[in-house]
Amino acid sequence: MHETHRPNRRTFLVAFAAVCLVATGLRFYRLSELPLGLHYDEAANGILAGEIARGLKMPVFISAYTGKEVLFFYWAALWMRFLGVTRLALRLGAASIGVATVIATVWMAYELLHKETEGSWIALGTAGFLAVSFWHLVLSRYGFRAVGQPLLQALTVAALWRGLRTENRKWLMGAGLFCGLTAYTYLAARAFPIPLAGALTALLVADRDRRRKRLTQLAIFVAAACLALAPLARYWLTHPGSFMVRAEQVAADSWSEVWRGLVACLKMFFVEGDPYIRFNLPQRPLFQPGTAGLLILGIGFGVKRITCLGRTPGRRFASLTLASYVLLLLSIPVMILPSALATDEITPSNLRTVGLLPFVYVFPALGLFVLKSVLRRGVERLIGSGIGEMIGQGFAMGLIVLVLVLGTPTTAGAYFRDWASSAALYNAADGDMVHVAHYLNEVDSGSMALYVASQHYRHPTVAFLAANYDRVQWLVDGQTLVFPSNEDALFVFPRSASKGLAWVASVLPDDTLVAAPSGPDQAPDLHAYRVGGGSHPMPERSVKANFSDAVDLLGYSVAAQPRSGGNIEVAVWWKVVGDAARPDYRPILRLADRWGFVWAESQPFHFPSEQWVPGQVVVDYFVFPVPPGAPPGEYRVRFGFYSPGGDVRLAVLDENGAYGGTYVELPVTLDRAERPPHVEDLPIDDYLDVDIGGLILLGTTMEETSIRPGERLFVTLFWRAGEAPLASRPISLWLGDVKLYDGDPVHGTYPFGEWPSGEIVSDRYGLRMPLDMPPGDYRMEVRVDDAAVSLGSVTVEETDRVFDVPSMRYSIEARLGNRVELLGYDLSTDSVAPGETLVLTLYWRALIEMRTDYTVFTHLLAPDGSMTGQRDNPPVGGTYSTSLWVPGEVVRDVYEIPVRVDASEGEHRLEVGMYVSATGMRLSVEGSPDNAVALQPITVVD
């Protein structure tokens, strides 16, 4: 392959037309129907393109959805301007780019291999392989921005090599424009400059006689690329974090993960490909056996050509051809990096390795024509050069036809029959949500309230396809029912959000089911229920509570008898009665025992407060696991509402409207486990496996091994009963010579004699250190009968205590509940402007030993009683609880109180005090009806 043979123009154009026809047919056939579904990500792309099409936005970079490059969205928006904001318009944008990429690939490969024998035919063969590529076909029929990256890469290389070959500055400038625009296509395009730089470096090294001119040419190219990139680069600079946000989310955490990713990506070529059905027939390699062999042959030929061309430095076109092969070979290891490094998600990924296209398909085309060259030389030796020349021209055409004839039915079958119309893809691509959108468009909803269950809040698939989307309220995870005060309600539960469907069916009357249409697998794709207005089911257990005048708790039901190691299933009834002030309040539930130990927690995002409407009755179903080994007995589900954005909870208000804590306790009873758990499922830190007369101490866990006097040492003992019956015998816990506990297990409530054979129990304790415990290292032991088992060493730290009263600006000497005395305080200022911070230093003295940890409140109140500033926390920033104080000890306690920006001018009251955070009960202050110590007034000035 050393001499250039130009193909017959007519023959070449016929073959080129055939490639384009196949590429177009595969990419446009039944595009409005296949692939099935409209995944969350693709629908989000449709929404973003629709906003551009309507003129609502003109972004340089889209910050939503973890960041998106914009070029594809503008192209799709152009289609939407003519065809409407539809799924077909979105996918037509991708399909047209796919066809354009096949065409651009011919030009790119032609320029790269311009001086190679039959370089034109190799270029057409590259496009032929790309045209029938299952990989590229999948991406070309999806509305994903990544499809634009191969097109811009091909145009960049084609224009650059043409400019370098012809020394035409316009082509160099055009190449720079295409290169800069490549950054606007997809995240993986940021790797493209690496093989490009490697190839251009090889060109400069090899073409040393023309190096100055080459540098000038490359300077033109780089300047044009920087000009095109400038708006996006400016966005990245002015929005810190936007450049790396998505990469950081999926990046490998260690070098071992990087290696694993690289191996997986190399295997994707021939052995095991992308496992995710959304972008592949799971595990289907990129290259099938025949094409894989040609790929290897082509890579070998490329390596050989670099070796040969490297021996002839200075030849004008030899240097450019050398750079071509360097680019092609470098593209393989470099352009798999976006997938190899993203090990926190699917690896290997056909989507993230899109940068390999179209470079990698040059190699099977090279391999094909290497075989053709070998065959031609064999024929020439046997028959003669004339016949060989005729075969050379005709056989080249035949090879292109062969690629299309063999590849088209294979790819079409894999795509249209096995993948695009499969039920598995339908389910993975949110096909049921498409069905939901169509159902909402068809049903006569009238004035009904519409509630749609979904795995995602405000699912983009429904947002893109449903005409009445703005009326929909979302039931995330499908475990919630909302009954409006007057109007009828339509509930739609797609199969992807139906894990609570059995519970829903048990709550709603049988005659409320109005639709259950099937999906491609003939199973119900969704369930729709219609419920009359003004009615709702009632809870089994009535519990009344008021949460900040926003929610009234009505009651709860326990759906099934909970067991240790099983699940807690509880439905809670609550009614919206007012404004929650923040949009992200959601329920929070904690399973706690009688001693305050929390065993499980659930904080689901089912029905956030931005959807709440006064009068709605919400029935929320919660399922959360109970840890294995939790002892049977009486527990409480602590129910409340939490705002993650504000890190605040709705307060429980008592009958007088006073603060009563942040949760309501819902009693539940936990039964024994159906069978003992596996030991490896227990959170044991130190395994012991000590047999004490048929009772086995499996191990222990201590949360801390360094502790201050007055603090609690949290210890869990993991017991297993041997052969029953066991004798009831007490256990004792010792720290050195100090006994911290003595009694039956589980705080004296579950004697060993009640345990069945083989039962495993996690026995938790919070052992308070005596306030007079001397500092030092102690041995922790558990004793049963005469046996003593060491649990490890514990260090008791020395506590620096102050008993002398320091000087302070304001003395006050106010007693709080005869437990603690406020000696006085310091103030940073007695006048403050809205938005500024008031620094208050309090000086406390403990009057007695306290076992309760109190929270300090510091409130700045306007004349009308509204809160102007507030800071509540345990003393000393939460680091020195009142249970650690000894009688007579003086504690300095600093608070920085931010003053509201809308605080009115005038004199404001500054009050402090202490309360129990769980109940809101304040320590009493003599002479104060609200149990607060009044400090001096603070003047708010403008």
N, C-alpha and C positions, 0 to 999 in steps of 0.2 A: 504494500500500500504506500508507494512512494511517488507515483505520478498521478496527476490529476486528470480524470476523464470526465468531461462534462456530459451530463445525460442528455438524451434527446428531449428537447423542450416540451414537445407535445406529450410524449410518454410520461415525463415528470409531472406535468400539470394534471394529467388524468389520475396519476397515483396520488398527487396532492389533493385533488378533489375527493377521491375516495376516502382518504384519511379524514378530511373535514366532514364529509357526509356521515361517516361512522361516528365521529366525535359528537356531531350535532344530534344525530339520532339517539344515541345512548343518553345524552344529557337532557334532551327535551321530551323524550317519549314518556307520556303519562305523568308529566311533572306536577300537574295539579292534584294527582292522587297519591303518588309515591315519592318518597318514603312515607309510610304511615306515621301518624302522630305529629306533634309539634312540641318538641321538648321546651322546658323552661327557658334554657339559654337561647334557643332559636326564636322563641316567641319574644323574649326580651329584646333581641336584635330587631325584630319586626317593629316593636314599639318605638325603639330609638330611631330607626329609619323613618318611621311614620312621623315622628316629631320634626325631623328635618324636612320631609316632604311637605308638611303643612306650614313650614316657615316658622315653627315655634322656636327652633334652636339652630345655631350654626357653630357647632363646637369644633375646636382643634383637637381635643382629646376628650373622651367621655369618661368622667370619673365614676359613674354609676357601675354597679355590678363588678366591683374590684378593678375597674379601669378597662377601657377598650379603645383601640386605634380606630380612626374614623373613615378611612377611604372607602371601604365597602359600604358603609351606611349611606354615604352620599350617592354612590352608584345605585344602590337599591332604592333610595328615595326618588331618583330620577324615574325608575320604572313605576314607582307608586304614584308619581304625578300624573302618569297617563292611565294606569290600570286600577288605581285606588290602593288603599292600604290593606293589602290582602296577603295571604300566605303565598299565592302564586306569584305575585309581583316580587316578593322577597326572594323566592327561589329562582325566578327568572334572572334576577341580578346575579346570583351565583352561577347558574348554568351558562349564561353568556360569558362570564369571566372564564369558566372552564373551557369553553370552545376557543376563546381568544388565547388562552394559555397554550393550547395545542398548536395553534397557528404561530404564536410567537416562538414556540420551541423549535420550529423548523428554521426560523431566522437565526435563533441563538446558536443552534448546533452547526448551522452552515458557517457562521462567522467564526466559531471556535475551531472548526476543522476545515477551514477554507482551502488550505493547501494540501489536504490529505486526499489520497486516491478515493474517488467516489464519495467525497465529503458531502455532496448534495444528497446522495442517496442515504448516507448515514443520518443526515439531518432529518430526512423524511421518515426513516425507520424509527428514529427517536420519537418523533411525533406519533407514529403509528402505535408504538408500545404505550405511550401516554394516553392515546385515544381509547385504548381498550383496557386501561388500568382500572381494576376494581377500586383500588385505593383512591385514585383521583376522581373516579366517577362518584363515589360516595360524597366526597367533599364538594363536588360540583353541583350536586342536587340538594344541598343543605344551605340554609341562610346563615352561614358562618363567615366571619370576616377573614379567616385564615386562607380562604380560597384565593384571595388577591395576592398573597405573598409570592407564589410561584410565577405568576404573570409579571409582576414588577421585577423579580429577579431575572427572568428571561429577557425582558426588555432592556434592563440595565446592562447585562453582559453582551447582548447582541449589539446595542448601540455603541458600547465602549470598545469592543473589539473592532467594529467597523470603523470607528473614529481613529483607533490606533493603526489600523491597516491602511486607511485612505488618507490619514493625516488631515481629516476634515474636522475643524473645530466645532461645527454645528452638531456633529454626531457626538462629540465629547461632551458638549454642554447638555445635549439631550440625555446622554447616559447619566450624567450627574443628576439631572432632574428626576429620572426614573429611580436612581439609587436613593435620593432623599425621600421620594414618595414611598419607597419600600418600608420605611420606618412607620408609615401611617397604615400599614396593613395588619400586622399581627405581632404579638410579643416575640415569637421565635425569630422574626426578621432581624433582631438585634445581633444575632450570630452571623448574619450574612457578610458583614464587612471583613470577617476573619479569613475565610478562604479567598475572598476577593483581594485582600491585602497580601496574602501569601503568594497568589498568582502574579500580582503586579510587582512584588519584590523579586520574584524569579525572573520576570521580564527585564527589570533593571539590571540584575546581575548578569544575565545572558547577553543582553543587547548593549554591551558596554561602549561600543563605538557611537551609539546614538543616545547615550544616557541623558545628556542635557536636554535634547529634544523630547525624550520620553518624559522627563521630569516636568517640562513645560506642559505637555499634554495632560499629564496626571493632575497638575495644579489646576488646570481648567476644569477637569472632571470633578475634583474635590470641591472647588469653589462653587460650582453649580449645585453639587449635592448639599453643601452647607446652606446655600440659599434656600433650597427647597425644604430643608430640615428646620430652618430657623424658627418658624412659628411653633412647631412642636417642642423644640428644644427650649424655647422661652417658657412654654407652659410647664415643662418639667422643672425648670429652675424656679419658677414662681409658685409651684405647688410641691413643696418637699414631700418626698415619699411616693409620689405618683409614678415615678420611673420604675421603682422596685417592688411596689406593693404586692402585685400578683406573684412575682418570682419568689418573694420571701415567704408567701403563704404555702408554696408547694416545694420549696427547696429541700434538698437532702440535708440531714442533720449531722452526717459523719462521712468520712472517706469510704468506709465500708459500704454505706448506702450508695455512694457515687459509683463504686465499682459494681455493685449489684445492678444499678441502673444501666451502666454501660454494657454489661453482659446481656441483660434483657433486650436492649436495643439492637445489639448485634445479632441476637437470635431471631429478631423479628424479620430479618431478610429472608431466611430459608426455613427456620425451624418452628418458631412459635411467636405469633404476632400479637397485636393488640387484643386483650381479652374482653374489651368492652363492646357490647353489641351495638351501641350507638354509632360507632365508627368502623365497625368491622364485623365480619362473621367471626365469632370469638376464636382466637388463636390462629386465624388464617394468616400465614406469612405473606409478606409483601410480594414475593416472587414465587411462582409455581415452578415445578422442577425444570421444565424446558427453558423458561426464561431465566431461572436461577443459574443454569449452566452457562448460558450466554453472558450473563452478568459477570460471572467469574472470569470467563474468557476475555471479556472486554476490559476488565480491571487489569488482568495480566498484560494485555496488549498495551494499555495505558502506561503501566510501569515500565515496560520495555521501551516505549517511545520516548519517555522522559530520559532514560539512560542513553538512547541513541542521540537524541537532540542535544543533550548536555555535552556531547563530544564535538559539536559543531557550533561553538559560540560565535556571535557576531553576525550570523546570517539573519537578514531582516525578518523573514517570515518564519524561519526555524525558531527564533526566540519567541515569537508570538504564539506559535503552535505549542512550544514547551510550556508557556504560561497557561495555555488552554488545558493541558492535561494536569498541571498542578492544581488549577481551580477545580476541575472535575474530581480529582482524587481527594483533595482536601475537604470537599463538600461532604463527603460521607462521614468522617469522624466528627467534624464540627457541627453539622446540621442535625445530628442525633442528640447533641448535648441538651437542647431544650427539654427533651423527654427524659434523657438519662439523669439529669440533675433534679427532675421534678418527682422524686420518689415518694412524696407525701400524697400523690394521686396515682392514677392509672399509669403504669410503666410496663411495657412500652406503649406509646400513644401514637396512633396514626395521625392525629391532629397536630401534635406538637412537633412531629418530624416532617411537617409539610415543607420545610425548607429544602429537603432533599429533592423535591420536585422542582424543575424537570431534569436536573443534572444527572440523577442516578440512572435515568432511562437512556442516556447516551451510551452507557456501557453494554447493555444487551444488544443495542443496534450495532455497536462496534464489533461485538462478538459475532453477530450474524454475518457481517460483511467480511470478517476475518475468515470464517468458514467458506463464504462465497469465493474469496480470493484464492483459498487453497484449492477449492474445486475447479476454479477457472484455470489455474496453473496445471492441474492434472489433466484437464481436457486438452489444453494447448500442447502438452507433451505427447498426448496420444493421437490427436487429430490435426492440430495445426493452430497457428495464432489467429487466423481469420475466423475460424469457428469459435475460438475462445473469446474473441472480441464480441461476436454476435451474442454468445451466451452471457458475456459480461453485462451487456445492456439489457437483454431480455430477462435474464435471471434476477437482476436487481429489481426490476418491476415485479417479478414473480414473488420475490421475498417480501416486498411490501404487502402484496395481496395476501400472501400466506399469513403474515402477522395479523391482518384484519380478519381473514376467513377463520383462522383458528381462535383468535382472541375474542372476537365479537360474541359468538354464541356462548363461549365459556363465561365471559364476564356478564353477559346479559342474564344467563341462567343463575349465576351466583347472586347477582344483584336483584333482579326483578322477582325471581321465583323463591330464592332461599333467604334473602335478607330483607329487602324493602317492604315486602308484604307479609312478613312473619309476625305472629302474635307476640313473640319475644321482643321484637323491636317496638311493636305497638305499645307494649307495657312499659318498656324502658324510655320511650320517647313521649310519655304523658299522653298516650292516645285516649285514655279515659277522660282526661281533662278537655281534650278536643270534643269528645262526646258530650261532656257537661255543657260546654259553650254552645254547641248546636242544640242541645235540649233546651237551654235557657232562651235561645233565639226562637225556638218553635213553640214553646209553651205559652199559653195566655196567662201571664202572671198578674195582669191587672194591677191592683193596689196591694198585692201581697208583699210581705217582707220576705226577701230572698236570702237564704243562708246556704253557703256552699262549704263543704268540708274539703280540706286540702292538706297536703304535706307541707306546703309553703304558704305563707301569708301573702294575700293578694297575688295569686298565681298568675304570672305573665301570660300563660297560654289562654286562660279565660279572659284576661284583660285585653288581649290582642283580638280574640275572636268573638266575644260576646257583646252584642249591641247594648244590653242593659247592665253592663259590668259595674257602672257607677252606683247601682242599687244593691249590689251584693255585699253582704257581711260574711266574714270568714270565720270558720270553725276549724282551727288548725288541729290536725291529727284526727279529726272526726270523732271526738269524745265529749262533745258539748251539744246541748240543746238550748235554744233561746226562744222564749215565748213572749212575743210582743203584747202590749197591754190590750189592744183592741183589734188590730188587723190580723188576717189569716197569715200563716207562715208556710213557706215551701222550703223544705230541707232537702238538699241534694248531697248524697254521699258517694263519691266515685270509689272504685275498688282500691285505689292506692291510699285512700284515707278511710278505710272501713274496719280498722282493727277494733273499734268500739261499736260496730254495727249490731252485734248480738245484744249489747246493752241498750242501744237505741230502740231496737225492736221490742225489748222487754218493757220499756218505758212508755212507748207510744201505742195507742190502740191499733188493732189489726187492720181496721178499715182506713187507716191513714196512708198506707202504701199505695201510691198512684202510678208508679212506673218502675220497671227494672229491666231495661233493654240490655241485650247481650252484646259482647264484643266479638272480635275475630275468633276467639276460642270457644264461643257459645256460652261462656259463663257470664253472669250479670256484670255489666260494665259500670253501672251506677244504680243506686236506689233513691227514689224520690218519695218524700212523704209530705202530705198536706195536712196541716192542723188548723182548726178553727180558732179565731181570735178570742182573747179573753179567758182562755182555759189553760191549765197546766196540771200535771200530776203533782202529788204531794209527797213530801219525804216521810220515811218511817219514823224518824225521831225529830221532834221539834226542838230547835235551839234558836233563841233570839239574841241578836247582837247588832249594834250600830257601829259601822266603820266610817268614821269621819263624816257622817251625814251624806255619804256617797253610796253606801251599800248597806242593806239590811240582810243579815244572815237569817235564813228561815229554818234550816234544819239539814239533816243528812241521812243517808242510808248506807249500810254496809252491804255490798253486793254479794259477798261470799265470806264464809268464816275464814279469817286470815290465820295462817300458820307460820311458825318459825321456818325460815328458809323459803317461804312461798311469796305470795304477793298480798299487799293490802289493796283492796278494791273498795273505794268509797266514793259515793256520789254526794255532792254538796249543792244545796239549793240556796241561791241568794238573789236579791232583787236590787236593781239599780234605782236609787231614789234621788241622786243629785250628781253634782259635778265632781269628778275625781281629781281635778286640777292638773294632773299629768297624763299623757297619752299612753304610757306603757305600764300601767299597773296590771298585775296578773296575780293569780293565787299562788301562795307558797304554803306547802304542807310539810310538817316534820313529825315523824313518829318518835315519841319520847316515852320513857318509862316513868315510874313514880318518883324517881330520884333525879330526874332532869336529864338523863343521858339520851342523846338523840341517836336513834338507830337507823333512820332512813329519812330521805328528803326528796321532795318533788317540787319543781318550780316550772310547770309547763306553760307554754305560750299558746293557750287555747283560744282566748277571746279577750284581747287587750282592751284597755279602757278607752282608747280613742274610738271604739265602736259602740260604747255604752250609750243607751238611750233611756232616760227615766221611764219607769214602768215595766221594763223588761225583767222577766224572771229567767234566770240562768240556772240550768242544771248541768253541773260540770262533773265529769267522771274521771277519777284519777286511779291509776294503777302504778304502784311502785313497789320494788322488791324489799322484802325483809331479810336482813343478813342471816346467813346460816349460823345456828348456835344461839340466836336470841332466845332467852328463857321465856317460857309461857307465863301468862299472867295478864294483869291489867296495864293497859297503855293508854296514851292520849295522842290523838292526831291534832297537832297545833296548826290551826288554820288562820291565815291572814292574807294580806295583799301587799305586794312589794313592787317598787319601781326601780329597775336596774339603772335607768338613766339618772335618776335623782338620788339613788341609794337611800330611799326612804320608804316607810311603810304607812299605810293607812292606820290611824289610831282607833282603838276600840274606845267608845265613849260610854260612860255610865248613864244612869237615869237623869243625872243633873248636867250632863254634857261635859263632865270632867274626863280627863285622860285615864284610861283603864288598861293600858298595855297595848300590845300590837297583835295579839292573836287570841283566838277562842279555842278552848280545849274540847275535842270531841272524843268521848271515851270509846275504846274498842278493846276487845279481849283477844289475846293471841294464844292459839292452841299449840300443842307440841307439833314438831315436824312429823310428817308421815313416815319418814325414814331418816336416820342420822346423816348429816352431811359428810362429804369427803374432807379429810383433814387438810388437804392442800387448798381447799376453798376458804379456810379460816385465815383471818389476818394475823397470823402468829409471827412475831418478830424473832423470838428465841424458842426453839424447839427443845423440850425437855424429855418427854415420854417417860415419866417416873411413875411406877406402880406403888400405890400406898394402900395396901390391903384390899385390892380389887378396885380401887379408885385410881384412875390414871390422870395425872397432870400432863396434858399434851404439850403445853408451852405457855408463854406469857408475852404480853406486849406492854411496855411502859412508854407513854408518849414523851416524857422528859426524864432525864436522869440527873438534871441539875435544877435545884428548887430553892426558893427562899422560905424562911419561917412564915407561917400563915397561909402559904399557897397550898394548892391541892396537887397531890401526886396521883395521876390517873394510871391505874393498873387494870389490866384484863387478864383473868385466869381462864384457861381453856381446859375444861374437865371432860372426861369420858367415863361413863359408868361401866363397870365390868359386869359380871353375872349378877343379876338381881336375886334376892333383894339386898340392897346396901343398907348398912346401919346408918342411922342419922347421927352425925357427929359434927361438932363445930369446927370451923377453921379460924385461924388467927393470922393476921398480917403484922409483921414486925419490921421496924427500921432500927437496927441496932438493938438496944434494950427497951425501945419504946413500942408499946403495943398500939397499933393504929386501928385495928378492927378485931372483933371477936364475936362469932355467931355462925348461924347456918349460912350456906351460900345464898347469893342474890339478896343481900341485905337482910338475911334472916327469914326470907319468905319461901324458900324452895329447898327444904332439907333433902339430903341425899337419899333418905328413905323413901321419898316419893318419885325417885327417878326410875324409869324403866331401863331394862338392860340395853346397853349400847348408846344411851342418850348422850349427846354432846351439848354442852352449855358454855356460852361465853359469859363469864361472871365479871362484871365491871364495877370498879370502885373509884371514888374520888376521895383520897385520904388526905385530910387536912393536917399539915405539919404544925406542931405546937409552936406558938409564937416565941417561946423561950428555948427552942431547939438550938443547941450550940452548933456553930459551923463545923464542917468536916465531912469526911467520907464515911458512909455507913453501908452495911450489908442489909439488903432487903430479903426477907424470908417469908414463906408461907408455912404454917405448922398445922398438921393434922395428927391428932393423937400424939405419939412420941416422935413422929417423923418431922423433920425440918428440911425444906427444899429452898436452896438459894435462888433468888430471882435476879440477882445482879447487884451492882453497886450504885448508890445514889449519893450525890454531893449536895449538902446543904450549904448554901452560900451565906456569907455574912451580909447583913443589911445595915447600911449606914442610916442611923436615926438621929433626929434633931429634937432636943427637948427644950432648948432655950428659945424664948420668944424673940424674934428679930424685930428691928425697927420697921414701922410701916406708917404710911401717910395718914390712914384713917383707921382708928380703933372702933370696934363695934361690940364685941363680946356677946354674940347672939347664940343661944343654944338651939340645936335641932334634935328634937326627940330625946333629949338627955343622953344622946349617944356621941355627938360631936359638937364642938363649939367653933363658930366662926369668930376668930379673934379680930380680924380687920382686913384691910385690902389696900392695894395701890391702884391708881388709874393713870393711864398714859396721858389723858386729857379729860377735861370736863365739858368740852364742846367738840363736835365732830360734824363733818359734812356728809351728805348722802354718798354712798359708795366707798367711804373710807372705813378703816378698821379701828375698833376700840380695843385696847389691850388692858385686860383686868387681871390683877394678881390677887388671889385669895390666900389667906393664912388660916388653916384649920388646926384644931387640937382635938385629938381623940379623948373622950371621957371614959369610955369602957372598951373592952375587947368586943369587936363586931364580927359576927359570922356572915353577915349579909354584905354583898357588894353593891353599894349605892352609886347612882349616877348623879352627877352634878348638873344642874341647869343654870344657865346665865341668860336672862331675857331682858331685852330693851323694848319697852312697851310705849306706844304712842298714847296720847291723852284719851283716845277712844278705845284703848285696850288692845288694838291690833299689834302684831309682832313687827317691830322695826329691825331687830337683830337678835340672833340666837346662837348659842353654842352649847350643846349638851354632850357630855361624855364622862366616863369614869375619871377620877382624879389623875392629875399629872399626865394628861393625854392618854389615859387608859393603861398606863404602865405601873400604877401603884394603887391597887384596889383598897377599899376601906377595910376589907377583911385582913389586910396585912398590917394595919396600924396597931400599936400597943398604947395602952392608956398613958396620957401625958405627952405623947409624941406630937410634934408640930410639923405640918406638911405645907410646903409652898406650892401653889397650884395656879398656873398661868392659862388664861383664855384669850384668844384673839377672836373678837366678835365682829363680823362684817355687818355694816349698816346698809340696809336696803337702799338702792339707788332712788327709789320713789318715796323715801322717808320725808314726812312733812316737817316744816320748820317748827321750832318751839321746844318746850321742855318735855323730855321723855323719862319714864321711870326705868331704873335699873334694879332688877331683882335677881336673887340667887337662892338656891336651896338644893335639897337632895331628894331623890325618889328611887323606888324599886322599878327597874326598867320593865320587868315582866307584867307588873300590875298598874304602874303609874302612881302607886301610893307614895305620897310625900311624907318625909319626916316632919313632925309637927313643929311649928314655930309659935311660941306664945304671943298672943295679941295679933296674929295675922290670920285672917279668915281663909286665905288661899295658901297658907303654910309656905310663905316666901319671905326672905329677909330683904327689906328695902334698903338699897344703898342710896347714895346721893343722886339727885337728878342729873341728867345729861342733856345739854342743849344741842339740838340739831340746827346747824346754820347753813345757809345757802352758799 
